[in-house]
Amino acid sequence: MNPYEQGLGKTGANFVALSPTSFVERSAEVFGDLEAVVHGRRRYTWRETRDRAARLAAALRSFGVGRGTTVSAMLHNTPEMVEAHYAVPALNAVLNTLNTRLDAALIAWQLDHCECAVLITDRELVPTVGPALRILAETHGRRPVVIDVCDSEYAGAGDRLGAHEYEALLAASDPLPALGGPADEWDAIAVSYTSGTTGDPKGVVTHHRGAYLNAVCNAATWTMPHFPRYLWTLPMFHCNGWCFPWTVALLGGTHICLRRVDAASILAAMRDERVDHYCAAPIVHSLLIGAPEASRAGITQKVRAMVAGAAPPASMIEGMARIGFDITHVYGLTEVYGPAAVAVKRQSWQDEALSEQTRLNGRQGVRYVLQEAMTVRDPVTLAEVPADGQTMGEIMFRGNIVMKGYLKNAKATAESFAGGWFHTGDLAVLEADRYVKIKDRSKDVIISGGENISSIEVEDALYRHPDVLACAVVARPDAKWGETPLAFVELKEGAGVTAAELVAHCRQLLAGYKVPREIRFEPIPKTSTGKIQKFQLRQRARSAAAFE
């Protein structure tokens, strides 16, 4: 018998299932007097935040919430959303954070699909949640317990939908003695739904182990110090806020809550609350770059930004450098807990010209330190592509920061894990230093006359025009070429550039066949996290072509 297996088993003294709830307990114990949450007039220390989460957990337990029970949250970035991220996992229950921009029918579908037992909802969202609950009851026969949140920073009207009001419920509940965790770290911690651009959305099930590890990775990747002041510009409903609710707890930091995301509110919070870290999609960073210089007055601390959600245009990276914000580019998907790769900055890059720094920082980079593997492979043969910066393949991940799978969808789970790798659907190249660079989503590549055109490359050219605020390029059906690039563009306020001028601008930067054949100045649909919804633009492109 192997001597290392004799009398050396797991015990309560030497093995504990990994769960990010342990970060909350530690910060309450060690940093209990320090500020944990700021939301307008409300301020809570870590001791108070832990107490509030423990009271919420006790209340949820009284409703029968336990292992495998789903608790849904339809909330803005408020203290209640932070507390839900601490209380629900402590019961070994599953947190389902809902996109606040969804329509009633889709909310009802998701609540039914994940078998929601308790719904915590903000009263501002009653016009959508109310009909969703009626659909849920009438169509699916499901009636979850509803807890209404009456946020102190919301001045508008809003009926209550449930029998329980959040603050009253906390006041009536004795806190649990400890925010525990799962017996098995493989247990589900959350279910998050993809956007569902084709068919029903998929429920991405993540586990305690992955959430713990990615929270640690966030801190390591960003070299975050203790006590960061983190601004919630990223919706917490998106991939559980990229695991940052738990990262901030890990470091004893402060959550600066932001109910509304706009340039003025963000910059005011940075100035007033001395914010030093925030995350957002490229469009949010672009808003800050375009804000009047005077609105940034008083922000004297170093502000570090993380960008993900879409490939950032070079103009955005250059713009952040101009206003003095330090930006880190990360890449990921809901299926890998948010960001799971980073364009790690090397010291030597500082000696490069700004344009070259922009190119290097604009890559999707390398795997997070606790992610086992990330590479680019042929989607059919699974052979790794050469690191030549030219051969295109699909980005694939493998490791502990990968989802359990898709809820009630064994077929989609098996397909996404084919060959022992998680297939992202993102097409990329592997450069000589083994940094990954996305070229496009597989469905976004434009094939014109047999030539592949990267929509990202065309968009990057458009973003280099000073009048362009946002743009998206999709394939437009063409009788001769099969497909040609069609660009949708939003201009900055007061700009007057014409379509012909933008085409001429692109001709200076792109091969002729890549230049947009048509430019439309139209509003571009975006998700609540700022990601452009290209599927809607592709539908517009096909509809227009059908009438010609």
C-alpha positions as CSV (number, residue, x, y, z in Angstrom):
1,M,0.0,0.0,0.0
2,N,1.2,3.5,-0.8
3,P,2.6,4.9,2.5
4,Y,1.2,8.4,1.6
5,E,-2.3,7.0,1.7
6,Q,-2.0,5.6,5.3
7,G,-3.5,7.7,8.0
8,L,-3.3,10.8,5.8
9,G,-6.9,11.3,4.8
10,K,-9.0,14.5,4.6
11,T,-10.3,15.8,7.9
12,G,-12.0,18.9,9.0
13,A,-8.6,20.2,10.1
14,N,-6.9,19.9,6.7
15,F,-9.6,20.1,4.0
16,V,-12.4,22.7,3.5
17,A,-14.4,23.0,0.3
18,L,-13.4,26.2,-1.5
19,S,-16.1,28.9,-1.5
20,P,-15.9,32.7,-1.8
21,T,-18.2,33.0,1.2
22,S,-15.0,32.5,3.3
23,F,-13.7,35.9,2.1
24,V,-16.7,37.6,3.6
25,E,-16.2,36.0,7.0
26,R,-12.5,36.8,7.0
27,S,-13.0,40.5,6.1
28,A,-15.8,40.8,8.8
29,E,-13.4,39.3,11.3
30,V,-10.2,41.1,10.4
31,F,-11.5,44.4,8.8
32,G,-14.9,44.6,10.5
33,D,-14.6,48.3,11.2
34,L,-13.6,49.3,7.7
35,E,-16.0,50.5,5.1
36,A,-17.5,47.7,2.9
37,V,-20.4,49.3,1.0
38,V,-21.2,52.8,0.0
39,H,-24.5,53.7,-1.6
40,G,-25.6,57.3,-1.5
41,R,-26.6,58.0,2.1
42,R,-26.0,54.4,3.2
43,R,-22.6,53.2,4.4
44,Y,-21.9,49.8,5.9
45,T,-18.8,48.4,7.5
46,W,-17.6,44.8,6.8
47,R,-19.0,43.7,10.1
48,E,-22.4,45.3,9.2
49,T,-22.3,43.9,5.7
50,R,-21.6,40.4,7.0
51,D,-24.5,40.8,9.5
52,R,-26.9,41.9,6.8
53,A,-25.9,39.0,4.6
54,A,-26.3,36.6,7.5
55,R,-29.8,38.0,8.2
56,L,-30.8,37.6,4.6
57,A,-29.5,34.0,4.6
58,A,-31.5,33.3,7.8
59,A,-34.7,34.7,6.1
60,L,-34.1,32.7,3.0
61,R,-33.6,29.5,5.0
62,S,-37.0,30.2,6.7
63,F,-38.5,30.0,3.2
64,G,-37.0,26.6,2.6
65,V,-33.9,27.7,0.7
66,G,-31.1,25.2,0.8
67,R,-28.8,23.2,-1.4
68,G,-29.8,23.4,-5.0
69,T,-32.6,26.0,-4.4
70,T,-32.6,28.9,-6.9
71,V,-32.8,32.4,-5.6
72,S,-33.3,35.0,-8.4
73,A,-32.3,38.7,-8.1
74,M,-33.7,41.4,-10.3
75,L,-31.6,44.3,-8.9
76,H,-29.5,47.2,-9.8
77,N,-26.0,47.6,-8.4
78,T,-27.2,48.2,-4.8
79,P,-26.2,46.9,-1.4
80,E,-28.9,44.3,-1.7
81,M,-27.2,42.8,-4.8
82,V,-23.9,42.6,-2.9
83,E,-25.6,40.9,0.0
84,A,-27.3,38.4,-2.2
85,H,-23.9,37.3,-3.6
86,Y,-22.9,36.5,0.0
87,A,-26.1,35.1,1.5
88,V,-27.3,32.7,-1.2
89,P,-24.0,30.8,-1.6
90,A,-23.7,30.5,2.2
91,L,-26.9,28.4,2.1
92,N,-25.4,26.2,-0.7
93,A,-28.3,27.6,-2.8
94,V,-27.9,28.9,-6.4
95,L,-27.9,32.6,-7.3
96,N,-29.6,33.6,-10.5
97,T,-29.0,37.3,-11.3
98,L,-31.4,38.6,-13.9
99,N,-30.7,41.2,-16.6
100,T,-32.7,44.3,-15.7
101,R,-33.3,45.0,-19.4
102,L,-35.1,41.8,-20.2
103,D,-38.8,41.8,-21.2
104,A,-41.5,40.1,-19.1
105,A,-41.8,37.0,-21.3
106,L,-38.1,36.2,-21.2
107,I,-37.9,36.9,-17.4
108,A,-40.8,34.5,-16.9
109,W,-39.1,31.9,-19.1
110,Q,-35.8,32.1,-17.1
111,L,-37.5,32.0,-13.7
112,D,-39.3,28.9,-14.8
113,H,-36.3,27.2,-16.4
114,C,-34.1,27.6,-13.3
115,E,-37.1,26.7,-11.0
116,C,-36.9,30.0,-9.0
117,A,-38.1,29.6,-5.4
118,V,-37.4,33.1,-4.2
119,L,-37.2,36.4,-6.2
120,I,-35.6,39.5,-4.8
121,T,-36.7,42.5,-6.9
122,D,-36.3,46.3,-7.0
123,R,-39.6,48.2,-6.9
124,E,-38.5,50.3,-9.9
125,L,-38.7,47.2,-12.0
126,V,-42.3,46.4,-11.2
127,P,-43.6,47.4,-14.7
128,T,-41.6,44.4,-16.1
129,V,-41.5,42.0,-13.2
130,G,-45.2,42.2,-12.4
131,P,-46.2,40.9,-15.8
132,A,-43.4,38.4,-15.7
133,L,-44.8,36.9,-12.5
134,R,-48.3,36.8,-14.0
135,I,-46.9,34.9,-17.0
136,L,-45.0,32.6,-14.7
137,A,-48.1,31.7,-12.7
138,E,-50.5,31.4,-15.6
139,T,-48.2,29.6,-18.1
140,H,-45.9,27.7,-15.8
141,G,-47.8,27.4,-12.6
142,R,-44.9,28.7,-10.6
143,R,-45.2,31.2,-7.8
144,P,-42.0,32.1,-6.1
145,V,-41.7,34.0,-2.8
146,V,-41.2,37.7,-3.7
147,I,-39.1,40.1,-1.6
148,D,-39.4,43.7,-2.5
149,V,-36.4,46.1,-2.3
150,C,-37.2,49.7,-1.6
151,D,-33.9,51.3,-2.4
152,S,-33.1,54.5,-0.5
153,E,-31.6,56.0,-3.6
154,Y,-34.7,55.5,-5.8
155,A,-37.2,58.3,-5.5
156,G,-39.8,57.1,-8.0
157,A,-43.0,55.3,-7.4
158,G,-43.3,51.5,-7.5
159,D,-45.9,49.1,-6.2
160,R,-44.8,46.1,-4.1
161,L,-45.2,42.7,-5.6
162,G,-44.6,40.4,-2.6
163,A,-45.5,39.9,0.9
164,H,-42.1,40.7,2.2
165,E,-40.1,44.0,2.2
166,Y,-36.3,43.5,2.3
167,E,-35.3,45.7,5.2
168,A,-38.2,44.6,7.4
169,L,-37.3,41.0,6.6
170,L,-33.7,41.5,7.7
171,A,-34.8,43.3,10.9
172,A,-37.0,40.4,11.8
173,S,-34.3,37.7,11.2
174,D,-31.6,36.7,13.6
175,P,-28.3,36.4,11.6
176,L,-26.8,33.0,11.0
177,P,-23.8,32.4,13.2
178,A,-21.6,31.9,10.1
179,L,-21.8,32.3,6.4
180,G,-20.9,28.7,5.6
181,G,-20.6,27.2,2.2
182,P,-21.0,23.9,0.4
183,A,-19.9,20.4,1.5
184,D,-18.7,19.9,-2.1
185,E,-17.0,22.8,-3.9
186,W,-18.3,21.3,-7.2
187,D,-21.8,22.3,-6.1
188,A,-23.5,25.0,-8.2
189,I,-23.1,28.6,-6.9
190,A,-24.9,30.4,-9.7
191,V,-26.8,30.1,-13.0
192,S,-26.4,32.9,-15.5
193,Y,-28.2,33.1,-18.8
194,T,-26.6,33.9,-22.1
195,S,-28.2,36.5,-24.3
196,G,-30.1,33.9,-26.4
197,T,-29.5,35.5,-29.8
198,T,-30.7,32.4,-31.5
199,G,-33.4,30.3,-29.8
200,D,-33.8,30.1,-26.0
201,P,-30.9,31.4,-23.9
202,K,-28.7,28.8,-22.2
203,G,-28.3,28.7,-18.4
204,V,-24.6,28.7,-17.6
205,V,-24.1,26.8,-14.3
206,T,-20.9,27.7,-12.3
207,H,-19.5,26.2,-9.1
208,H,-18.0,27.4,-5.8
209,R,-14.5,26.2,-6.7
210,G,-14.4,28.2,-9.9
211,A,-15.9,31.4,-8.3
212,Y,-13.3,31.2,-5.5
213,L,-10.4,30.7,-7.9
214,N,-11.5,33.4,-10.4
215,A,-12.0,35.9,-7.5
216,V,-8.4,35.3,-6.5
217,C,-7.3,35.5,-10.2
218,N,-8.9,39.0,-10.5
219,A,-6.8,40.2,-7.6
220,A,-3.6,38.6,-8.9
221,T,-4.2,39.7,-12.5
222,W,-4.8,43.3,-11.6
223,T,-2.2,43.2,-8.7
224,M,-4.9,44.7,-6.6
225,P,-3.8,45.9,-3.2
226,H,-5.7,45.5,0.0
227,F,-8.7,47.9,0.5
228,P,-9.4,48.9,-3.1
229,R,-12.3,51.3,-3.6
230,Y,-14.2,49.6,-6.4
231,L,-16.9,51.3,-8.5
232,W,-19.8,49.2,-9.8
233,T,-20.0,50.4,-13.4
234,L,-20.3,46.8,-14.5
235,P,-23.7,45.3,-13.8
236,M,-23.5,42.7,-11.1
237,F,-26.0,40.6,-13.0
238,H,-23.5,40.1,-15.7
239,C,-21.4,36.9,-14.9
240,N,-21.9,37.7,-11.2
241,G,-20.0,41.0,-11.8
242,W,-17.0,39.0,-13.2
243,C,-16.6,37.6,-9.7
244,F,-15.7,41.0,-8.3
245,P,-18.3,40.9,-5.5
246,W,-16.1,38.2,-4.0
247,T,-12.7,39.8,-5.1
248,V,-13.6,43.0,-3.1
249,A,-14.4,40.8,-0.1
250,L,-11.2,39.0,-0.5
251,L,-9.2,42.2,-0.2
252,G,-11.3,44.0,2.4
253,G,-12.2,46.7,-0.1
254,T,-15.1,49.0,-0.6
255,H,-18.0,48.5,-3.0
256,I,-19.1,51.9,-4.4
257,C,-22.6,51.2,-5.7
258,L,-23.9,53.0,-8.7
259,R,-27.6,52.7,-9.6
260,R,-27.2,54.5,-12.9
261,V,-24.3,54.3,-15.2
262,D,-23.5,57.5,-17.2
263,A,-20.3,59.5,-17.6
264,A,-21.3,62.3,-15.1
265,S,-22.3,59.8,-12.3
266,I,-19.1,57.7,-12.8
267,L,-16.8,60.7,-12.7
268,A,-18.5,62.2,-9.8
269,A,-18.2,58.9,-7.8
270,M,-14.6,58.7,-8.7
271,R,-14.0,62.2,-7.4
272,D,-16.2,62.0,-4.3
273,E,-15.4,58.5,-3.2
274,R,-11.8,58.3,-4.3
275,V,-12.5,55.3,-6.6
276,D,-9.4,53.5,-7.8
277,H,-10.7,50.5,-9.7
278,Y,-13.6,49.9,-12.0
279,C,-14.6,47.5,-14.9
280,A,-16.7,48.1,-18.0
281,A,-17.3,47.3,-21.6
282,P,-15.5,49.5,-24.2
283,I,-18.5,51.7,-24.8
284,V,-18.5,52.9,-21.2
285,H,-14.8,53.7,-21.3
286,S,-15.4,55.6,-24.5
287,L,-18.1,57.7,-22.7
288,L,-15.5,58.8,-20.2
289,I,-12.9,59.6,-22.9
290,G,-15.5,61.8,-24.6
291,A,-16.7,63.5,-21.4
292,P,-15.8,67.2,-21.0
293,E,-12.3,67.6,-19.5
294,A,-13.8,69.7,-16.7
295,S,-15.9,66.8,-15.5
296,R,-12.7,64.9,-14.6
297,A,-11.4,67.8,-12.4
298,G,-10.5,66.6,-8.9
299,I,-9.7,63.1,-9.8
300,T,-6.1,63.1,-8.7
301,Q,-5.8,59.4,-7.6
302,K,-4.6,56.7,-10.0
303,V,-7.6,55.1,-11.6
304,R,-7.2,51.6,-12.9
305,A,-9.8,50.3,-15.4
306,M,-10.5,46.8,-16.7
307,V,-12.0,46.4,-20.1
308,A,-13.8,43.3,-21.6
309,G,-17.1,42.4,-23.2
310,A,-16.0,43.2,-26.7
311,A,-12.7,43.6,-28.5
312,P,-11.7,47.2,-27.6
313,P,-10.9,49.5,-30.5
314,A,-7.4,50.9,-30.6
315,S,-8.8,54.4,-30.3
316,M,-10.3,53.6,-26.9
317,I,-7.0,52.2,-25.6
318,E,-5.2,55.3,-26.8
319,G,-7.9,57.5,-25.4
320,M,-7.6,56.0,-21.9
321,A,-3.9,56.6,-22.0
322,R,-4.5,60.2,-22.9
323,I,-6.7,60.9,-19.9
324,G,-4.3,59.1,-17.6
325,F,-6.4,56.0,-16.7
326,D,-4.4,52.7,-16.5
327,I,-6.3,50.1,-18.5
328,T,-6.0,46.3,-18.4
329,H,-7.6,44.3,-21.2
330,V,-9.1,41.0,-20.2
331,Y,-11.1,38.4,-22.1
332,G,-13.7,35.8,-21.3
333,L,-17.3,34.6,-21.5
334,T,-20.1,33.8,-19.1
335,E,-19.0,30.1,-19.4
336,V,-15.6,31.0,-17.8
337,Y,-16.9,33.2,-15.0
338,G,-16.3,36.4,-16.9
339,P,-12.7,37.2,-17.6
340,A,-10.3,34.3,-17.7
341,A,-7.5,35.7,-19.9
342,V,-5.5,38.9,-19.8
343,A,-3.1,40.9,-22.0
344,V,-0.4,40.8,-19.3
345,K,1.7,44.0,-19.7
346,R,5.4,43.4,-20.0
347,Q,7.9,46.1,-18.8
348,S,9.5,46.2,-22.3
349,W,6.2,47.4,-23.8
350,Q,6.7,50.8,-22.1
351,D,9.6,51.5,-24.5
352,E,7.4,51.0,-27.5
353,A,5.6,53.8,-29.4
354,L,2.0,54.4,-28.3
355,S,0.6,52.8,-31.4
356,E,2.6,49.6,-30.7
357,Q,1.6,49.6,-27.0
358,T,-2.0,49.9,-28.2
359,R,-1.6,46.9,-30.5
360,L,0.0,44.8,-27.8
361,N,-2.6,45.8,-25.1
362,G,-5.5,45.2,-27.5
363,R,-4.8,41.5,-27.7
364,Q,-6.9,39.0,-25.6
365,G,-3.7,37.7,-24.1
366,V,-2.9,34.7,-22.1
367,R,-4.8,32.5,-19.6
368,Y,-5.4,33.6,-16.0
369,V,-2.9,32.2,-13.6
370,L,-5.4,29.7,-12.1
371,Q,-6.9,28.7,-15.5
372,E,-5.3,25.4,-16.6
373,A,-5.1,26.2,-20.4
374,M,-6.1,28.6,-23.1
375,T,-5.1,28.2,-26.7
376,V,-6.2,28.5,-30.3
377,R,-7.1,25.2,-32.1
378,D,-8.6,24.0,-35.3
379,P,-12.3,23.5,-34.4
380,V,-12.5,20.3,-36.5
381,T,-9.1,18.5,-35.8
382,L,-8.5,20.2,-32.4
383,A,-4.8,20.6,-33.5
384,E,-3.2,23.7,-32.1
385,V,-2.6,26.4,-34.7
386,P,1.0,27.5,-35.2
387,A,2.0,30.6,-33.3
388,D,2.5,32.6,-36.5
389,G,-0.1,35.4,-36.0
390,Q,-1.7,34.3,-39.3
391,T,-3.4,30.9,-39.0
392,M,-6.9,31.3,-37.6
393,G,-8.6,28.9,-35.2
394,E,-11.0,28.9,-32.3
395,I,-10.1,30.0,-28.8
396,M,-10.5,27.1,-26.3
397,F,-10.2,26.9,-22.5
398,R,-9.7,24.0,-20.1
399,G,-9.5,24.1,-16.4
400,N,-11.1,24.9,-13.1
401,I,-12.5,28.2,-14.2
402,V,-14.9,26.6,-16.7
403,M,-18.6,26.2,-16.1
404,K,-20.2,22.9,-15.0
405,G,-22.3,23.1,-18.1
406,Y,-25.7,24.3,-19.4
407,L,-28.7,23.8,-17.2
408,K,-31.1,21.1,-18.6
409,N,-29.2,21.1,-21.9
410,A,-27.0,18.0,-22.1
411,K,-26.6,18.3,-25.9
412,A,-25.3,21.9,-25.8
413,T,-23.0,21.0,-22.9
414,A,-21.5,18.0,-24.8
415,E,-21.0,20.1,-27.9
416,S,-19.3,22.9,-26.0
417,F,-16.9,20.5,-24.3
418,A,-16.1,18.4,-27.4
419,G,-12.6,16.9,-27.3
420,G,-12.0,17.9,-23.7
421,W,-11.9,21.7,-24.4
422,F,-14.5,24.4,-23.9
423,H,-15.2,25.9,-27.4
424,T,-15.7,29.7,-27.2
425,G,-16.8,30.3,-30.8
426,D,-14.3,33.2,-31.1
427,L,-11.9,33.0,-34.0
428,A,-8.3,34.1,-33.3
429,V,-4.7,33.7,-34.1
430,L,-1.8,32.8,-31.8
431,E,1.1,35.2,-32.0
432,A,4.8,34.4,-31.6
433,D,4.7,35.2,-27.9
434,R,1.7,33.0,-27.5
435,Y,-0.6,35.9,-26.8
436,V,-4.1,35.4,-28.4
437,K,-5.6,37.9,-30.7
438,I,-9.3,37.7,-31.7
439,K,-10.1,38.2,-35.3
440,D,-13.9,37.7,-35.0
441,R,-16.7,35.6,-33.8
442,S,-17.2,32.7,-36.2
443,K,-20.7,34.0,-37.1
444,D,-19.3,37.6,-37.6
445,V,-16.7,36.8,-40.3
446,I,-17.8,38.3,-43.6
447,I,-17.0,36.2,-46.7
448,S,-16.8,38.4,-49.8
449,G,-15.8,36.9,-53.1
450,G,-14.2,34.0,-51.3
451,E,-12.1,36.3,-49.0
452,N,-12.6,36.4,-45.3
453,I,-13.0,39.9,-43.8
454,S,-12.7,40.4,-40.1
455,S,-15.5,42.7,-38.9
456,I,-13.3,43.8,-36.0
457,E,-10.6,45.0,-38.3
458,V,-13.1,47.1,-40.2
459,E,-14.6,48.5,-37.0
460,D,-11.1,49.4,-35.7
461,A,-10.5,51.5,-38.9
462,L,-13.8,53.3,-38.4
463,Y,-13.1,54.0,-34.7
464,R,-9.9,55.7,-35.7
465,H,-12.0,58.5,-37.2
466,P,-12.4,61.2,-34.5
467,D,-16.1,61.7,-35.2
468,V,-17.1,58.0,-34.6
469,L,-18.6,57.3,-31.2
470,A,-19.7,53.7,-31.9
471,C,-19.8,51.4,-34.8
472,A,-20.6,47.8,-35.8
473,V,-19.9,46.0,-39.1
474,V,-22.0,43.0,-40.4
475,A,-22.4,41.1,-43.6
476,R,-24.8,42.4,-46.1
477,P,-26.1,39.9,-48.7
478,D,-24.7,40.7,-52.2
479,A,-25.7,39.1,-55.5
480,K,-22.2,39.4,-57.0
481,W,-19.9,38.9,-54.0
482,G,-22.0,36.8,-51.7
483,E,-21.5,39.3,-48.8
484,T,-20.1,42.8,-48.4
485,P,-19.3,44.8,-45.3
486,L,-22.1,47.1,-44.0
487,A,-21.3,49.5,-41.3
488,F,-23.7,51.0,-38.7
489,V,-22.3,54.1,-37.1
490,E,-23.2,56.5,-34.3
491,L,-21.4,59.9,-34.3
492,K,-20.3,62.0,-31.5
493,E,-22.4,65.0,-30.6
494,G,-22.0,67.8,-33.0
495,A,-20.1,65.7,-35.6
496,G,-20.9,66.1,-39.3
497,V,-18.8,63.5,-41.1
498,T,-20.5,62.0,-44.2
499,A,-20.7,58.4,-45.3
500,A,-18.5,59.2,-48.3
501,E,-15.9,60.7,-46.0
502,L,-15.9,57.7,-43.7
503,V,-15.4,55.4,-46.7
504,A,-12.5,57.5,-47.9
505,H,-11.0,57.3,-44.4
506,C,-11.3,53.5,-44.4
507,R,-9.6,53.3,-47.8
508,Q,-6.5,54.7,-46.3
509,L,-6.4,51.9,-43.7
510,L,-7.8,48.8,-45.3
511,A,-7.5,46.7,-48.5
512,G,-10.2,47.7,-51.0
513,Y,-12.3,44.6,-50.6
514,K,-12.6,45.2,-46.8
515,V,-13.9,48.8,-47.1
516,P,-17.6,49.1,-46.2
517,R,-19.8,49.2,-49.3
518,E,-22.5,51.0,-47.3
519,I,-22.6,53.1,-44.1
520,R,-25.8,53.8,-42.2
521,F,-26.1,56.4,-39.4
522,E,-28.5,54.6,-37.1
523,P,-28.8,53.8,-33.4
524,I,-26.8,50.6,-32.6
525,P,-28.6,48.2,-30.2
526,K,-26.6,47.3,-27.1
527,T,-27.0,45.1,-24.1
528,S,-27.1,46.6,-20.6
529,T,-23.4,45.8,-20.3
530,G,-22.6,47.8,-23.5
531,K,-22.1,44.9,-25.8
532,I,-23.3,45.5,-29.3
533,Q,-26.1,43.2,-30.4
534,K,-24.9,42.3,-33.9
535,F,-27.7,39.7,-34.4
536,Q,-30.2,42.6,-34.6
537,L,-28.0,44.4,-37.1
538,R,-27.7,41.3,-39.2
539,Q,-31.5,41.1,-39.3
540,R,-31.6,44.7,-40.5
541,A,-29.0,44.0,-43.2
542,R,-31.0,40.9,-44.5
543,S,-34.3,42.8,-44.4
544,A,-33.0,45.7,-46.4
545,A,-31.4,43.4,-49.0
546,A,-34.7,41.5,-49.5
547,F,-36.4,44.6,-50.9
548,E,-33.7,45.3,-53.5
